[in-house]
Amino acid sequence: MTGNVETTSSSASELGLPAPEERRRLREAANLTHEQVAEAVGVTATTVRSWETGRTDPRGRNREAYAAFLTALAAPATAPEQADTTSDGPAGTTSEAGTPRTAQTAAADAPAAPAEDSAGVPAEAPARGPAADFDALYDHAAPALARQTYLLTGRRTLALKAVERAFTRAWARWPEVATDPDPVGWVRAVAYDYALSPWHRFRRAHRRQDARPADPADRILLDAVLALPKRHRRTVMLYDGVGLDLPDTAAETEASTPTAGIRLVHAHADLADRIPELAEVPPEKQSALLRDLFTALRPAAPLAPRPAAAVRGAGERRVRLWSRGALGLTAVIATATGYTAVTAADHYEPPQAPGQSVSGVPPLSGPQQLTARSRQLHDKLRADPEAGPARIAPKSE
């Protein structure tokens, strides 16, 4: 891949990241494996190896997390008396397992300072529940995700519905989402799949086009993105809009890294043909320009997701309806099974054998008609005076 797909290491150094060799040296000096670094940053071990070899560089939120992690590795170790972790402690703290943590991780893992009551006795801080964690995730990711799904579909109602459907499913499977290394990516994948589903074209509401953006530049951008194939559209949104690097983009689109790179090159070429502003910049700056254009786009109607509490309530109501439906269906099946068991036969009755045709038997046609000779004999026997029982009686001589 060339400069239009990946950022060079020199530009990465200018933006705050050390050279790839220094990244590897810092990791080895801290006795960390690729898997430990990947778990701390929230990516895969393959991505960390790619960063250390210089094939790719982190982008977006991954870049910020990786830069903070390397800064923590490069910072000198704190003295034992200063190693106590607090909510506002240094960025280079160390976890119980001995792995350095970033400033964000240390602040998240550190217990909050307990408040004191009027008597000066520390009061225990209330523990956050699953609902509060879900609301925090929703407030953080829902607005940006609504904009991304709108750029993928060009339909405001469908974009908001995709976001709500994704978070509803996340709340139904919250233990799995809460322990996922990238909960935002989990929700984003579900929202993208629903928004790009081919079944939406059979809906009646899908036949009507949404109102177009008021700015002509926004209309050109939206039309250019919607003209791309769905796979290219999703790849561009993840790489340029979200800021994922190429391996993570390939993993989320279920494609190999070379395939994702080829899709990205073709998508950039198609967009440059339709967007004059994009065609005027060099290839290595197209990603940054696209991200700025995506951020500046203003839909015709505001994209305002519903509050998190409403989404949670809708998800819980849906779960209750499905549970009641499942119980009702189970009751119907049990009733039908009991009725069948009561009314079914309790012994075996062999079926009657089917009839068989017999050959050689003359058909039943009734009494035969007498011939002239037979009629004469019949009349003679009836006219004989010796007819009857006396005929066979012996005569005395």
C-alpha positions as a Markdown table, in Angstrom:
| # | Residue | x | y | z |
|---|---|---|---|---|
| 1 | Met | 0.0 | 0.0 | 0.0 |
| 2 | Thr | 1.1 | 3.5 | -0.7 |
| 3 | Gly | 0.8 | 6.8 | 1.1 |
| 4 | Asn | -3.0 | 7.1 | 0.3 |
| 5 | Val | -3.7 | 4.2 | 2.7 |
| 6 | Glu | -1.1 | 4.4 | 5.4 |
| 7 | Thr | 0.6 | 7.2 | 7.3 |
| 8 | Thr | 4.3 | 7.2 | 7.1 |
| 9 | Ser | 6.5 | 6.9 | 10.2 |
| 10 | Ser | 7.9 | 10.3 | 9.8 |
| 11 | Ser | 4.5 | 11.9 | 9.9 |
| 12 | Ala | 3.7 | 9.8 | 12.9 |
| 13 | Ser | 6.8 | 11.0 | 14.7 |
| 14 | Glu | 5.7 | 14.6 | 14.1 |
| 15 | Leu | 2.3 | 13.9 | 15.7 |
| 16 | Gly | 3.7 | 12.6 | 18.9 |
| 17 | Leu | 4.6 | 8.9 | 18.3 |
| 18 | Pro | 8.2 | 7.6 | 18.5 |
| 19 | Ala | 9.8 | 5.7 | 15.7 |
| 20 | Pro | 8.8 | 2.0 | 15.2 |
| 21 | Glu | 12.2 | 0.9 | 16.6 |
| 22 | Glu | 11.7 | 3.0 | 19.7 |
| 23 | Arg | 8.2 | 1.6 | 20.2 |
| 24 | Arg | 9.6 | -1.9 | 20.2 |
| 25 | Arg | 12.5 | -0.9 | 22.5 |
| 26 | Leu | 10.1 | 0.6 | 25.1 |
| 27 | Arg | 8.0 | -2.6 | 25.1 |
| 28 | Glu | 11.0 | -4.9 | 25.5 |
| 29 | Ala | 12.5 | -2.7 | 28.2 |
| 30 | Ala | 9.2 | -3.1 | 30.2 |
| 31 | Asn | 9.2 | -6.9 | 29.6 |
| 32 | Leu | 5.9 | -6.8 | 27.9 |
| 33 | Thr | 4.5 | -9.0 | 25.2 |
| 34 | His | 2.5 | -7.9 | 22.2 |
| 35 | Glu | -0.6 | -9.4 | 23.7 |
| 36 | Gln | -0.2 | -7.3 | 26.9 |
| 37 | Val | 0.2 | -4.1 | 24.9 |
| 38 | Ala | -2.7 | -5.0 | 22.7 |
| 39 | Glu | -4.9 | -5.6 | 25.8 |
| 40 | Ala | -3.9 | -2.3 | 27.3 |
| 41 | Val | -4.5 | -0.3 | 24.1 |
| 42 | Gly | -7.6 | -2.2 | 23.0 |
| 43 | Val | -6.4 | -3.7 | 19.7 |
| 44 | Thr | -5.1 | -7.1 | 18.5 |
| 45 | Ala | -1.5 | -8.4 | 18.9 |
| 46 | Thr | -1.2 | -8.4 | 15.1 |
| 47 | Thr | -1.9 | -4.7 | 15.0 |
| 48 | Val | 0.8 | -4.0 | 17.7 |
| 49 | Arg | 3.3 | -6.0 | 15.6 |
| 50 | Ser | 2.4 | -3.9 | 12.6 |
| 51 | Trp | 2.9 | -0.7 | 14.5 |
| 52 | Glu | 6.3 | -1.8 | 15.7 |
| 53 | Thr | 7.5 | -2.8 | 12.3 |
| 54 | Gly | 6.4 | 0.4 | 10.7 |
| 55 | Arg | 3.9 | -1.2 | 8.2 |
| 56 | Thr | 1.1 | 0.8 | 9.7 |
| 57 | Asp | 0.6 | 3.5 | 12.3 |
| 58 | Pro | -2.3 | 4.0 | 14.7 |
| 59 | Arg | -5.0 | 6.5 | 13.9 |
| 60 | Gly | -7.8 | 8.2 | 15.8 |
| 61 | Arg | -8.6 | 6.9 | 19.3 |
| 62 | Asn | -6.1 | 4.1 | 18.9 |
| 63 | Arg | -3.4 | 6.6 | 18.3 |
| 64 | Glu | -4.2 | 8.5 | 21.4 |
| 65 | Ala | -4.3 | 5.4 | 23.6 |
| 66 | Tyr | -1.0 | 4.1 | 22.1 |
| 67 | Ala | 0.7 | 7.4 | 22.5 |
| 68 | Ala | -0.3 | 7.6 | 26.2 |
| 69 | Phe | 0.8 | 4.0 | 26.7 |
| 70 | Leu | 4.3 | 4.7 | 25.2 |
| 71 | Thr | 4.5 | 7.9 | 27.3 |
| 72 | Ala | 3.8 | 5.9 | 30.4 |
| 73 | Leu | 6.6 | 3.4 | 29.4 |
| 74 | Ala | 9.1 | 6.1 | 28.7 |
| 75 | Ala | 8.3 | 8.0 | 32.0 |
| 76 | Pro | 10.8 | 7.2 | 34.9 |
| 77 | Ala | 9.5 | 4.9 | 37.6 |
| 78 | Thr | 8.0 | 6.6 | 40.6 |
| 79 | Ala | 9.5 | 6.3 | 44.0 |
| 80 | Pro | 7.9 | 3.6 | 46.3 |
| 81 | Glu | 6.4 | 6.3 | 48.6 |
| 82 | Gln | 4.8 | 8.0 | 45.5 |
| 83 | Ala | 3.5 | 4.8 | 43.9 |
| 84 | Asp | 0.1 | 5.0 | 45.6 |
| 85 | Thr | -2.5 | 5.1 | 43.0 |
| 86 | Thr | -5.2 | 7.8 | 43.2 |
| 87 | Ser | -7.7 | 9.2 | 40.9 |
| 88 | Asp | -5.3 | 11.9 | 39.8 |
| 89 | Gly | -2.1 | 9.9 | 39.9 |
| 90 | Pro | 0.8 | 9.9 | 37.4 |
| 91 | Ala | 0.4 | 8.4 | 33.9 |
| 92 | Gly | 3.1 | 5.8 | 34.5 |
| 93 | Thr | 1.5 | 3.8 | 37.2 |
| 94 | Thr | 1.8 | 0.0 | 37.3 |
| 95 | Ser | -1.0 | -2.6 | 37.8 |
| 96 | Glu | -0.9 | -5.5 | 40.2 |
| 97 | Ala | 0.2 | -7.8 | 37.3 |
| 98 | Gly | 3.2 | -5.6 | 36.7 |
| 99 | Thr | 2.1 | -4.2 | 33.4 |
| 100 | Pro | 2.3 | -0.4 | 32.9 |
| 101 | Arg | -1.0 | 1.4 | 32.4 |
| 102 | Thr | -1.9 | 4.5 | 30.5 |
| 103 | Ala | -3.1 | 7.6 | 32.2 |
| 104 | Gln | -6.7 | 6.8 | 31.2 |
| 105 | Thr | -6.4 | 3.3 | 32.5 |
| 106 | Ala | -4.9 | 4.3 | 35.8 |
| 107 | Ala | -7.6 | 6.9 | 36.4 |
| 108 | Ala | -10.3 | 4.4 | 35.5 |
| 109 | Asp | -8.9 | 1.7 | 37.7 |
| 110 | Ala | -8.1 | 3.9 | 40.7 |
| 111 | Pro | -10.8 | 4.1 | 43.4 |
| 112 | Ala | -12.4 | 7.5 | 43.8 |
| 113 | Ala | -11.5 | 9.4 | 47.0 |
| 114 | Pro | -14.3 | 8.9 | 49.5 |
| 115 | Ala | -16.3 | 11.9 | 50.5 |
| 116 | Glu | -16.4 | 13.0 | 54.1 |
| 117 | Asp | -19.4 | 13.8 | 56.1 |
| 118 | Ser | -19.8 | 16.7 | 58.6 |
| 119 | Ala | -18.1 | 14.6 | 61.3 |
| 120 | Gly | -15.0 | 14.1 | 59.2 |
| 121 | Val | -15.7 | 10.4 | 58.7 |
| 122 | Pro | -15.1 | 9.2 | 55.1 |
| 123 | Ala | -18.4 | 8.1 | 53.5 |
| 124 | Glu | -18.5 | 5.3 | 51.0 |
| 125 | Ala | -19.1 | 6.4 | 47.4 |
| 126 | Pro | -22.1 | 4.7 | 45.8 |
| 127 | Ala | -21.1 | 2.0 | 43.4 |
| 128 | Arg | -22.1 | 2.5 | 39.7 |
| 129 | Gly | -24.5 | -0.1 | 38.4 |
| 130 | Pro | -25.0 | -1.6 | 34.9 |
| 131 | Ala | -27.5 | 1.1 | 34.0 |
| 132 | Ala | -25.1 | 3.9 | 34.8 |
| 133 | Asp | -22.4 | 2.2 | 32.7 |
| 134 | Phe | -24.7 | 1.7 | 29.8 |
| 135 | Asp | -25.9 | 5.3 | 29.9 |
| 136 | Ala | -22.3 | 6.5 | 29.9 |
| 137 | Leu | -21.5 | 4.4 | 26.9 |
| 138 | Tyr | -24.7 | 5.5 | 25.1 |
| 139 | Asp | -24.0 | 9.2 | 25.8 |
| 140 | His | -20.4 | 8.8 | 24.5 |
| 141 | Ala | -21.0 | 6.8 | 21.3 |
| 142 | Ala | -24.6 | 7.4 | 20.2 |
| 143 | Pro | -24.3 | 10.8 | 18.6 |
| 144 | Ala | -21.2 | 9.9 | 16.5 |
| 145 | Leu | -22.7 | 6.6 | 15.6 |
| 146 | Ala | -25.9 | 8.3 | 14.4 |
| 147 | Arg | -23.8 | 10.5 | 12.1 |
| 148 | Gln | -21.9 | 7.5 | 10.7 |
| 149 | Thr | -25.0 | 5.5 | 10.0 |
| 150 | Tyr | -26.6 | 8.5 | 8.3 |
| 151 | Leu | -23.6 | 8.8 | 6.0 |
| 152 | Leu | -23.9 | 5.1 | 5.2 |
| 153 | Thr | -27.6 | 5.2 | 4.4 |
| 154 | Gly | -28.6 | 8.8 | 3.7 |
| 155 | Arg | -31.7 | 8.3 | 5.8 |
| 156 | Arg | -32.2 | 9.9 | 9.1 |
| 157 | Thr | -34.9 | 7.6 | 10.5 |
| 158 | Leu | -33.0 | 4.5 | 9.5 |
| 159 | Ala | -29.8 | 5.8 | 11.1 |
| 160 | Leu | -31.5 | 6.6 | 14.4 |
| 161 | Lys | -33.3 | 3.2 | 14.3 |
| 162 | Ala | -30.0 | 1.4 | 13.7 |
| 163 | Val | -28.4 | 3.1 | 16.6 |
| 164 | Glu | -31.3 | 2.4 | 18.9 |
| 165 | Arg | -31.4 | -1.3 | 17.8 |
| 166 | Ala | -27.7 | -1.7 | 18.4 |
| 167 | Phe | -27.9 | -0.3 | 21.9 |
| 168 | Thr | -31.0 | -2.3 | 22.7 |
| 169 | Arg | -29.2 | -5.4 | 21.8 |
| 170 | Ala | -26.2 | -4.3 | 23.8 |
| 171 | Trp | -28.4 | -3.8 | 26.9 |
| 172 | Ala | -29.9 | -7.2 | 26.4 |
| 173 | Arg | -26.4 | -8.7 | 26.4 |
| 174 | Trp | -24.8 | -6.2 | 28.7 |
| 175 | Pro | -22.5 | -8.7 | 30.6 |
| 176 | Glu | -20.9 | -9.6 | 27.3 |
| 177 | Val | -20.6 | -6.0 | 26.1 |
| 178 | Ala | -19.3 | -4.6 | 29.4 |
| 179 | Thr | -16.4 | -7.1 | 29.4 |
| 180 | Asp | -15.6 | -6.6 | 25.7 |
| 181 | Pro | -12.3 | -4.8 | 25.0 |
| 182 | Asp | -14.0 | -2.4 | 22.6 |
| 183 | Pro | -17.7 | -2.0 | 23.6 |
| 184 | Val | -18.0 | 0.9 | 21.1 |
| 185 | Gly | -16.8 | -1.3 | 18.3 |
| 186 | Trp | -19.3 | -4.0 | 19.4 |
| 187 | Val | -22.2 | -1.6 | 19.1 |
| 188 | Arg | -20.9 | -0.1 | 15.9 |
| 189 | Ala | -20.7 | -3.4 | 14.2 |
| 190 | Val | -24.4 | -4.2 | 15.1 |
| 191 | Ala | -25.5 | -0.7 | 13.9 |
| 192 | Tyr | -23.7 | -1.0 | 10.6 |
| 193 | Asp | -25.1 | -4.4 | 9.9 |
| 194 | Tyr | -28.6 | -3.3 | 10.5 |
| 195 | Ala | -28.2 | 0.0 | 8.6 |
| 196 | Leu | -26.8 | -1.7 | 5.5 |
| 197 | Ser | -29.2 | -4.7 | 5.6 |
| 198 | Pro | -30.7 | -5.3 | 2.1 |
| 199 | Trp | -34.1 | -6.0 | 3.5 |
| 200 | His | -34.8 | -2.3 | 4.1 |
| 201 | Arg | -35.6 | -1.8 | 0.5 |
| 202 | Phe | -38.8 | -3.8 | 0.9 |
| 203 | Arg | -40.2 | -1.4 | 3.4 |
| 204 | Arg | -42.7 | 1.1 | 2.3 |
| 205 | Ala | -40.9 | 4.0 | 4.0 |
| 206 | His | -37.7 | 3.2 | 2.1 |
| 207 | Arg | -39.3 | 4.1 | -1.2 |
| 208 | Arg | -39.4 | 7.8 | -0.2 |
| 209 | Gln | -36.1 | 9.7 | -0.2 |
| 210 | Asp | -35.2 | 11.8 | 2.8 |
| 211 | Ala | -34.7 | 15.6 | 2.6 |
| 212 | Arg | -31.3 | 16.4 | 1.2 |
| 213 | Pro | -28.8 | 18.6 | 3.1 |
| 214 | Ala | -29.1 | 22.3 | 2.5 |
| 215 | Asp | -25.4 | 22.9 | 1.7 |
| 216 | Pro | -24.5 | 22.0 | -1.9 |
| 217 | Ala | -21.1 | 20.7 | -0.7 |
| 218 | Asp | -22.8 | 18.4 | 1.8 |
| 219 | Arg | -25.1 | 17.1 | -1.0 |
| 220 | Ile | -22.2 | 16.3 | -3.2 |
| 221 | Leu | -20.4 | 14.5 | -0.4 |
| 222 | Leu | -23.4 | 12.5 | 0.6 |
| 223 | Asp | -24.2 | 11.5 | -3.0 |
| 224 | Ala | -20.6 | 10.5 | -3.6 |
| 225 | Val | -20.6 | 8.2 | -0.5 |
| 226 | Leu | -23.9 | 6.6 | -1.3 |
| 227 | Ala | -22.7 | 5.9 | -4.9 |
| 228 | Leu | -20.0 | 3.5 | -3.5 |
| 229 | Pro | -20.7 | -0.2 | -3.0 |
| 230 | Lys | -21.7 | -1.1 | 0.5 |
| 231 | Arg | -18.4 | -2.8 | 1.3 |
| 232 | His | -16.4 | 0.1 | 0.1 |
| 233 | Arg | -18.7 | 2.5 | 1.9 |
| 234 | Arg | -18.2 | 0.7 | 5.2 |
| 235 | Thr | -14.4 | 0.5 | 4.7 |
| 236 | Val | -14.2 | 4.2 | 4.1 |
| 237 | Met | -16.3 | 5.1 | 7.1 |
| 238 | Leu | -14.2 | 2.9 | 9.4 |
| 239 | Tyr | -10.8 | 4.0 | 8.1 |
| 240 | Asp | -11.5 | 7.7 | 7.3 |
| 241 | Gly | -14.5 | 8.5 | 9.5 |
| 242 | Val | -13.9 | 6.5 | 12.6 |
| 243 | Gly | -10.1 | 6.6 | 12.4 |
| 244 | Leu | -9.3 | 2.9 | 12.6 |
| 245 | Asp | -6.1 | 1.6 | 11.2 |
| 246 | Leu | -6.1 | -0.8 | 8.2 |
| 247 | Pro | -5.8 | -4.1 | 10.2 |
| 248 | Asp | -8.7 | -3.2 | 12.5 |
| 249 | Thr | -10.7 | -2.0 | 9.5 |
| 250 | Ala | -10.1 | -5.3 | 7.8 |
| 251 | Ala | -11.1 | -7.2 | 10.9 |
| 252 | Glu | -14.3 | -5.3 | 11.4 |
| 253 | Thr | -15.3 | -5.7 | 7.8 |
| 254 | Glu | -14.4 | -9.5 | 7.9 |
| 255 | Ala | -11.8 | -9.1 | 5.1 |
| 256 | Ser | -8.1 | -9.6 | 4.8 |
| 257 | Thr | -5.8 | -6.5 | 5.2 |
| 258 | Pro | -4.8 | -6.5 | 1.5 |
| 259 | Thr | -8.5 | -6.7 | 0.5 |
| 260 | Ala | -9.4 | -3.8 | 2.8 |
| 261 | Gly | -6.5 | -1.8 | 1.3 |
| 262 | Ile | -7.7 | -2.4 | -2.3 |
| 263 | Arg | -11.2 | -1.4 | -1.4 |
| 264 | Leu | -9.9 | 1.7 | 0.2 |
| 265 | Val | -7.9 | 2.7 | -2.9 |
| 266 | His | -10.8 | 2.2 | -5.2 |
| 267 | Ala | -13.2 | 4.1 | -2.9 |
| 268 | His | -10.8 | 7.0 | -2.7 |
| 269 | Ala | -10.5 | 7.1 | -6.5 |
| 270 | Asp | -14.3 | 7.0 | -6.9 |
| 271 | Leu | -14.8 | 9.8 | -4.3 |
| 272 | Ala | -12.1 | 11.9 | -5.9 |
| 273 | Asp | -13.9 | 11.7 | -9.2 |
| 274 | Arg | -17.1 | 13.0 | -7.6 |
| 275 | Ile | -15.8 | 15.5 | -5.1 |
| 276 | Pro | -13.7 | 18.3 | -6.6 |
| 277 | Glu | -12.2 | 19.3 | -3.3 |
| 278 | Leu | -10.9 | 15.8 | -2.7 |
| 279 | Ala | -9.3 | 15.6 | -6.2 |
| 280 | Glu | -7.2 | 18.7 | -5.5 |
| 281 | Val | -5.3 | 17.3 | -2.6 |
| 282 | Pro | -2.5 | 14.7 | -2.8 |
| 283 | Pro | -3.4 | 11.0 | -2.0 |
| 284 | Glu | -1.7 | 11.0 | 1.4 |
| 285 | Lys | -4.0 | 13.8 | 2.6 |
| 286 | Gln | -7.3 | 12.5 | 1.3 |
| 287 | Ser | -8.0 | 10.6 | 4.5 |
| 288 | Ala | -7.7 | 13.6 | 6.7 |
| 289 | Leu | -9.8 | 15.7 | 4.4 |
| 290 | Leu | -12.5 | 13.1 | 4.2 |
| 291 | Arg | -12.7 | 12.9 | 8.0 |
| 292 | Asp | -13.1 | 16.7 | 8.1 |
| 293 | Leu | -15.8 | 16.6 | 5.5 |
| 294 | Phe | -17.6 | 13.8 | 7.4 |
| 295 | Thr | -17.5 | 15.8 | 10.6 |
| 296 | Ala | -18.7 | 19.1 | 9.0 |
| 297 | Leu | -21.6 | 17.5 | 7.1 |
| 298 | Arg | -25.0 | 18.9 | 8.3 |
| 299 | Pro | -28.1 | 16.8 | 7.6 |
| 300 | Ala | -31.4 | 18.4 | 6.7 |
| 301 | Ala | -32.9 | 17.4 | 10.1 |
| 302 | Pro | -30.9 | 17.1 | 13.3 |
| 303 | Leu | -29.7 | 13.7 | 14.3 |
| 304 | Ala | -30.8 | 13.5 | 18.0 |
| 305 | Pro | -30.9 | 10.0 | 19.5 |
| 306 | Arg | -33.4 | 9.3 | 22.2 |
| 307 | Pro | -32.3 | 9.4 | 25.8 |
| 308 | Ala | -30.5 | 6.4 | 27.2 |
| 309 | Ala | -33.2 | 5.7 | 29.7 |
| 310 | Ala | -35.8 | 5.5 | 26.9 |
| 311 | Val | -33.6 | 3.0 | 25.0 |
| 312 | Arg | -33.1 | 0.8 | 28.0 |
| 313 | Gly | -36.9 | 0.9 | 28.7 |
| 314 | Ala | -37.7 | -0.1 | 25.2 |
| 315 | Gly | -35.3 | -2.9 | 25.3 |
| 316 | Glu | -36.6 | -4.2 | 28.6 |
| 317 | Arg | -40.2 | -4.0 | 27.3 |
| 318 | Arg | -39.2 | -6.0 | 24.2 |
| 319 | Val | -37.6 | -8.6 | 26.3 |
| 320 | Arg | -40.7 | -8.9 | 28.4 |
| 321 | Leu | -42.9 | -9.3 | 25.3 |
| 322 | Trp | -40.7 | -12.0 | 23.9 |
| 323 | Ser | -40.7 | -13.8 | 27.2 |
| 324 | Arg | -44.4 | -13.7 | 27.4 |
| 325 | Gly | -44.7 | -14.9 | 23.8 |
| 326 | Ala | -42.3 | -17.7 | 24.5 |
| 327 | Leu | -44.3 | -18.7 | 27.6 |
| 328 | Gly | -47.6 | -18.6 | 25.7 |
| 329 | Leu | -46.2 | -20.7 | 22.9 |
| 330 | Thr | -44.9 | -23.2 | 25.4 |
| 331 | Ala | -48.3 | -23.4 | 27.0 |
| 332 | Val | -50.0 | -24.0 | 23.6 |
| 333 | Ile | -47.5 | -26.8 | 22.8 |
| 334 | Ala | -48.0 | -28.4 | 26.2 |
| 335 | Thr | -51.8 | -28.3 | 25.8 |
| 336 | Ala | -51.7 | -29.8 | 22.3 |
| 337 | Thr | -49.4 | -32.5 | 23.6 |
| 338 | Gly | -51.7 | -33.4 | 26.5 |
| 339 | Tyr | -54.8 | -33.4 | 24.3 |
| 340 | Thr | -53.0 | -35.7 | 21.8 |
| 341 | Ala | -51.9 | -38.1 | 24.6 |
| 342 | Val | -55.5 | -38.3 | 25.9 |
| 343 | Thr | -57.3 | -38.8 | 22.6 |
| 344 | Ala | -54.7 | -41.0 | 20.8 |
| 345 | Ala | -55.4 | -44.8 | 20.5 |
| 346 | Asp | -53.9 | -47.0 | 23.2 |
| 347 | His | -53.5 | -50.2 | 21.2 |
| 348 | Tyr | -52.6 | -51.3 | 17.8 |
| 349 | Glu | -55.2 | -52.1 | 15.2 |
| 350 | Pro | -53.8 | -53.7 | 12.1 |
| 351 | Pro | -55.3 | -52.4 | 8.9 |
| 352 | Gln | -57.5 | -54.6 | 6.7 |
| 353 | Ala | -55.8 | -56.3 | 3.9 |
| 354 | Pro | -56.7 | -54.9 | 0.5 |
| 355 | Gly | -58.9 | -56.9 | -1.8 |
| 356 | Gln | -57.4 | -59.2 | -4.4 |
| 357 | Ser | -58.8 | -60.1 | -7.8 |
| 358 | Val | -59.4 | -63.9 | -8.5 |
| 359 | Ser | -59.2 | -65.1 | -12.0 |
| 360 | Gly | -61.1 | -68.2 | -13.5 |
| 361 | Val | -64.4 | -67.6 | -11.7 |
| 362 | Pro | -67.4 | -67.1 | -14.1 |
| 363 | Pro | -69.4 | -63.9 | -13.5 |
| 364 | Leu | -72.7 | -64.1 | -11.7 |
| 365 | Ser | -75.3 | -63.7 | -14.4 |
| 366 | Gly | -78.5 | -65.3 | -12.9 |
| 367 | Pro | -80.5 | -68.4 | -14.0 |
| 368 | Gln | -79.9 | -69.7 | -17.5 |
| 369 | Gln | -82.7 | -69.6 | -20.1 |
| 370 | Leu | -84.3 | -73.1 | -21.0 |
| 371 | Thr | -83.8 | -74.4 | -24.4 |
| 372 | Ala | -86.7 | -76.0 | -26.3 |
| 373 | Arg | -85.6 | -79.5 | -25.4 |
| 374 | Ser | -85.2 | -78.6 | -21.8 |
| 375 | Arg | -88.7 | -77.0 | -21.7 |
| 376 | Gln | -90.2 | -80.2 | -23.1 |
| 377 | Leu | -88.5 | -82.4 | -20.5 |
| 378 | His | -89.7 | -79.9 | -17.8 |
| 379 | Asp | -93.3 | -80.1 | -18.9 |
| 380 | Lys | -93.2 | -83.9 | -19.2 |
| 381 | Leu | -92.0 | -84.3 | -15.6 |
| 382 | Arg | -94.6 | -82.0 | -14.3 |
| 383 | Ala | -97.4 | -83.7 | -16.3 |
| 384 | Asp | -96.4 | -87.3 | -15.2 |
| 385 | Pro | -99.0 | -88.7 | -12.8 |
| 386 | Glu | -96.2 | -90.4 | -10.9 |
| 387 | Ala | -94.6 | -87.2 | -10.0 |
| 388 | Gly | -94.0 | -86.4 | -6.4 |
| 389 | Pro | -92.9 | -88.6 | -3.5 |
| 390 | Ala | -95.1 | -91.4 | -4.6 |
| 391 | Arg | -92.9 | -91.8 | -7.6 |
| 392 | Ile | -90.1 | -93.3 | -5.6 |
| 393 | Ala | -92.3 | -95.4 | -3.4 |
| 394 | Pro | -91.9 | -99.2 | -4.1 |
| 395 | Lys | -94.8 | -101.0 | -5.8 |
| 396 | Ser | -96.3 | -104.2 | -4.3 |
| 397 | Glu | -96.7 | -107.0 | -6.8 |
